[in-house]
Amino acid sequence: MLRRVANHLYWAARYLERAEWRARLLDVNYHLLVESPPGAGGGWVAMLTITGDREEFNARYETGDEASVLGFYTFDEKNLSSIRSCVGLARENCRALRHRISSELWLEINTLYLDAQRWTPGDFAAMGVYGFFSELRERFYRIAGVIQTTISRDVGYDFLAVGRSLECAENITRLLDVKYHVLLPKLEDVGSPLDLSQWAALLRSASALEAYRRAYGNLIRADKVVEILLFDGSFPRAARFCIDRLGAALARVEAGGMHANGFDRVPAAHALGVRLRAGAAPTVIEAGLHEYLLGVQDDCARIGDQVSAEYLKFE
């Protein structure tokens, strides 16, 4: 496969996944703040810290209130990580691949792009924040379904899987970091009804609540939430599952799948996979969950650099 084509497929998948996770982050942050006592945590400004966008935001916005942060992450075309920008960048990458993707996939992505150009802050007032992001989440589900049912399982599909898996693994850590930054409870609040409801909201945002209940029952425990979102090998949005899937896709890319180890040319992925397979929530929480999440994010950045250098760069 031409590196140019692989590059477009990889980044189309990453931008689509990034747009979806920005919507999930905003949705869970909104719900957690609604359910929290006044003045709890870092409010909407904490979102800027989690995503590393605080400096860019401060350069263009005067206050970190709800309307400004929602606008920055949803509509702001100068913010390349806003939902509108990510959808637009995904569309541009797909437009260069019209001969490689299905007409159904192009229709879904192009329609979402056209609708995104018409979004205004008034949509939040008309639909409510929850309604807006719930509908948007359904749009991303449709796109994921079209990819699964209309794209041939060839090397192009593998680069879609690499991009999506890497983006998902990184963003699940940011979702968990929402709890740390925004709503880190006082010692006496740990295990309280409010604390547990916030962890449940986190699971809902990752579409993981039912999977959690099947694995651990109805009682919500912070360590079990961390376990299923970071270290579970069967839940599709868990960081471990995503890195395992990334390795399997790289194995198929390597010489048509003849090599057993897909991590040979991307050693950072192998290192992170080993780390996640050996990880356990109680140990990570005791040592410092926030620091562990930052470490995973750094590892994901290294994986992205190595994938780009080995497979995507072209003259």
URWO-V328716 format. One record per residue. RES is the residue in one small letter. SS is DSSP state (alpha for helix, beta for strand, coil for the rest). PHI is phi as a letter, one per 20 degrees, with the letter a starting at -180 (none if undefined). PSI is psi in whole degrees, -180 to 180 (NA if undefined). Layout:
RES;SS;PHI;PSI, RES;SS;PHI;PSI
This chain:
m;coil;none;141, l;coil;f;140, r;alpha;f;-34, r;alpha;f;-44, v;alpha;f;-45, a;alpha;g;-39, n;alpha;f;-45, h;alpha;f;-43, l;alpha;f;-45, y;alpha;g;-47, w;alpha;f;-29, a;alpha;g;-45, a;alpha;f;-42, r;alpha;f;-44, y;alpha;f;-38, l;alpha;f;-45, e;alpha;f;-38, r;alpha;f;-42, a;alpha;f;-44, e;alpha;f;-42, w;alpha;f;-29, r;alpha;f;-41, a;alpha;f;-41, r;alpha;f;-42, l;alpha;f;-45, l;alpha;f;-40, d;alpha;f;-48, v;alpha;f;-36, n;alpha;f;-42, y;alpha;f;-47, h;alpha;f;-40, l;alpha;f;-39, l;alpha;f;-36, v;alpha;f;-38, e;alpha;e;-5, s;coil;e;158, p;coil;f;153, p;coil;g;135, g;coil;n;4, a;coil;f;141, g;coil;m;-159, g;coil;e;6, g;coil;m;-148, w;coil;f;-26, v;alpha;f;-31, a;alpha;f;-30, m;alpha;g;-37, l;alpha;f;-35, t;alpha;f;-43, i;alpha;f;-41, t;alpha;e;-4, g;coil;m;25, d;coil;d;11, r;alpha;f;-42, e;alpha;f;-45, e;alpha;f;-41, f;alpha;f;-47, n;alpha;f;-25, a;alpha;f;-20, r;alpha;c;-13, y;coil;c;143, e;coil;e;-38, t;coil;c;149, g;coil;e;52, d;coil;e;177, e;alpha;g;-47, a;alpha;f;-41, s;alpha;f;-45, v;alpha;f;-41, l;alpha;f;-43, g;alpha;f;-41, f;alpha;f;-42, y;alpha;e;-14, t;alpha;d;-49, f;coil;d;-22, d;coil;f;109, e;coil;f;-19, k;coil;f;-21, n;coil;e;108, l;coil;f;-10, s;coil;d;8, s;coil;f;160, i;alpha;f;-45, r;alpha;f;-44, s;alpha;f;-44, c;alpha;f;-41, v;alpha;f;-42, g;alpha;f;-41, l;alpha;f;-37, a;alpha;f;-43, r;alpha;f;-41, e;alpha;f;-40, n;alpha;f;-37, c;alpha;f;-34, r;alpha;f;-33, a;coil;f;-6, l;coil;c;26, r;coil;g;-30, h;coil;f;-11, r;coil;d;-18, i;coil;d;164, s;coil;f;155, s;alpha;f;-32, e;alpha;f;-40, l;alpha;f;-43, w;alpha;f;-40, l;alpha;f;-45, e;alpha;f;-46, i;alpha;f;-42, n;alpha;f;-38, t;alpha;f;-43, l;alpha;f;-41, y;alpha;f;-47, l;alpha;f;-40, d;alpha;f;-39, a;alpha;f;-30, q;alpha;f;-19, r;coil;e;-2, w;coil;f;143, t;coil;c;162, p;coil;g;-23, g;alpha;f;-22, d;alpha;f;-33, f;alpha;f;-37, a;alpha;f;-38, a;alpha;f;-42, m;alpha;d;-18, g;alpha;n;151, v;alpha;f;-44, y;alpha;f;-45, g;alpha;f;-41, f;alpha;f;-50, f;alpha;f;-27, s;alpha;f;-45, e;alpha;f;-40, l;alpha;f;-39, r;alpha;f;-38, e;alpha;f;-34, r;alpha;f;-42, f;alpha;f;-35, y;alpha;f;-41, r;alpha;f;-43, i;alpha;f;-44, a;alpha;f;-40, g;alpha;f;-40, v;alpha;f;-41, i;alpha;f;-44, q;alpha;f;-32, t;alpha;d;-7, t;alpha;c;-5, i;coil;d;127, s;coil;f;145, r;coil;e;70, d;coil;d;-166, v;alpha;f;-29, g;alpha;f;-43, y;alpha;f;-36, d;alpha;f;-37, f;alpha;f;-32, l;alpha;f;-43, a;alpha;f;-39, v;alpha;f;-48, g;alpha;f;-46, r;alpha;f;-43, s;alpha;f;-43, l;alpha;f;-44, e;alpha;f;-41, c;alpha;f;-43, a;alpha;f;-42, e;alpha;f;-41, n;alpha;f;-23, i;alpha;f;-31, t;alpha;f;-34, r;alpha;f;-35, l;alpha;f;-45, l;alpha;f;-33, d;alpha;f;-20, v;alpha;g;-45, k;alpha;f;-41, y;alpha;f;-49, h;alpha;f;-43, v;alpha;e;-40, l;alpha;c;36, l;coil;f;113, p;coil;f;159, k;coil;f;158, l;alpha;g;-40, e;alpha;f;-14, d;alpha;e;-13, v;coil;f;127, g;coil;n;0, s;coil;f;163, p;alpha;g;-39, l;alpha;f;-45, d;alpha;g;-44, l;alpha;f;-36, s;alpha;f;-33, q;alpha;f;-39, w;alpha;f;-37, a;alpha;f;-39, a;alpha;f;-37, l;alpha;f;-43, l;alpha;f;-42, r;alpha;f;-39, s;alpha;f;-31, a;coil;e;8, s;coil;l;40, a;coil;d;2, l;alpha;f;-46, e;alpha;f;-40, a;alpha;f;-39, y;alpha;f;-47, r;alpha;f;-36, r;alpha;f;-35, a;alpha;e;-38, y;alpha;c;0, g;coil;n;-172, n;coil;e;-19, l;coil;f;121, i;coil;e;122, r;coil;c;137, a;alpha;g;-43, d;alpha;f;-34, k;alpha;f;-32, v;alpha;f;-46, v;alpha;f;-40, e;alpha;g;-49, i;alpha;f;-31, l;alpha;e;-23, l;alpha;d;-46, f;alpha;d;1, d;coil;f;132, g;coil;e;0, s;coil;d;-19, f;coil;e;125, p;coil;f;-22, r;coil;d;1, a;coil;f;146, a;alpha;g;-43, r;alpha;f;-46, f;alpha;g;-44, c;alpha;f;-43, i;alpha;f;-37, d;alpha;f;-42, r;alpha;f;-39, l;alpha;f;-44, g;alpha;f;-39, a;alpha;f;-39, a;alpha;f;-42, l;alpha;f;-35, a;alpha;f;-38, r;alpha;f;-34, v;alpha;f;-41, e;alpha;f;108, a;alpha;l;44, g;alpha;m;25, g;alpha;n;12, m;coil;f;-26, h;coil;e;137, a;coil;f;-29, n;coil;d;113, g;coil;e;0, f;coil;e;0, d;coil;g;-43, r;coil;e;-2, v;coil;c;71, p;alpha;f;-26, a;alpha;f;-32, a;alpha;f;-40, h;alpha;f;-45, a;alpha;f;-43, l;alpha;f;-39, g;alpha;g;-45, v;alpha;f;-43, r;alpha;f;-43, l;alpha;f;-37, r;alpha;f;-27, a;alpha;e;-7, g;coil;f;155, a;coil;b;136, a;alpha;g;-47, p;alpha;g;-41, t;alpha;f;-44, v;alpha;f;-43, i;alpha;f;-42, e;alpha;f;-39, a;alpha;f;-22, g;alpha;p;97, l;alpha;f;-45, h;alpha;g;-45, e;alpha;f;-38, y;alpha;f;-42, l;alpha;f;-41, l;alpha;f;-38, g;alpha;f;-42, v;alpha;f;-40, q;alpha;f;-41, d;alpha;f;-41, d;alpha;f;-41, c;alpha;f;-38, a;alpha;f;-40, r;alpha;f;-40, i;alpha;f;-45, g;alpha;g;-42, d;alpha;f;-43, q;alpha;f;-40, v;alpha;f;-44, s;alpha;f;-46, a;alpha;f;-38, e;alpha;e;-32, y;alpha;c;-25, l;alpha;d;-26, k;coil;f;137, f;coil;b;153, e;coil;e;NA
